[in-house]
Amino acid sequence: MNNILASRVIESLLLGIKLPYILVYRYYKDDDYITEVVDDQQRILAIIAYLQEYFQNENGEKEFSNKNGFALKDLRIMHELNNCKSKSNNKKE
């Protein structure tokens, strides 16, 4: 997902527009529950990247998106938020 599409996901959330469902699969393995995203991983990663949060990759390691901290771009309705970034206390580890 490019930054324009990711920006539009964030804009939809800010406008209160409901996003389609996200499909996840949860199973039990090695005395622990594992949750995997089956569909719409790109939307989740766009939100995580904008918020400058990390996620756990398939190896269980903390990882930041390659778009971490991107600025909103080419918004359709909330033009005043173009070039805005989320504030975060997180630092890349």
C-alpha positions in Angstrom: 0.0 0.0 0.0 1.5 3.4 -1.0 1.4 6.5 1.2 -1.6 8.0 -0.6 -3.8 4.9 0.0 -2.5 4.6 3.6 -3.4 8.3 4.1 -6.9 7.6 2.9 -7.3 4.8 5.4 -6.3 7.2 8.2 -8.6 9.9 6.8 -11.6 7.4 6.8 -10.9 6.6 10.4 -10.7 10.3 11.4 -14.0 10.9 9.6 -15.7 8.1 11.5 -16.2 5.9 8.4 -16.4 2.3 9.3 -13.8 0.1 7.6 -14.6 -3.4 6.3 -14.0 -6.3 8.6 -10.5 -7.7 9.1 -10.2 -11.4 8.9 -8.0 -13.1 11.6 -7.2 -16.7 12.4 -6.5 -17.7 16.0 -5.1 -21.1 17.0 -3.4 -22.7 19.9 0.2 -23.9 19.5 2.9 -24.6 22.0 0.8 -23.7 25.0 0.0 -20.2 23.6 -2.6 -18.6 21.3 -1.3 -17.4 17.9 -3.3 -14.8 16.0 -2.6 -14.3 12.3 -4.1 -11.7 10.0 -5.7 -13.5 7.0 -7.1 -10.6 5.1 -6.4 -6.8 5.2 -2.9 -6.8 6.7 -2.1 -3.7 4.6 -4.8 -1.6 6.3 -3.5 -2.7 9.7 0.1 -1.9 8.8 -1.0 1.5 7.5 -2.6 2.4 10.8 0.4 1.0 12.8 2.9 2.9 10.6 1.0 6.2 11.0 0.9 5.7 14.7 4.6 4.8 14.8 3.9 1.6 16.6 5.7 -1.7 16.2 4.2 -5.1 15.3 5.4 -8.6 15.9 6.5 -10.3 12.7 6.1 -13.9 11.9 9.2 -14.7 13.9 7.8 -13.0 17.0 10.3 -10.1 16.7 9.3 -6.4 17.2 9.4 -4.6 13.9 8.4 -1.2 12.5 6.8 -0.7 9.1 8.9 0.6 6.3 6.5 3.5 6.2 6.8 4.2 10.0 5.8 7.8 10.8 4.6 8.7 7.3 3.0 12.1 6.6 -0.6 12.2 5.4 -0.8 12.9 1.7 -3.4 13.7 -0.9 -6.4 13.6 1.4 -9.8 14.0 -0.3 -11.7 15.8 2.4 -9.5 16.8 5.3 -7.0 18.8 3.2 -5.8 20.7 6.2 -4.2 17.5 7.5 -2.0 16.9 4.5 1.7 16.6 5.5 0.7 15.9 9.1 2.4 13.2 11.1 1.3 11.4 14.2 3.1 12.3 17.4 4.7 9.3 19.1 6.9 8.6 22.1 8.2 5.4 20.4 11.7 5.2 19.1 13.0 2.7 16.7 14.5 -0.2 18.6 
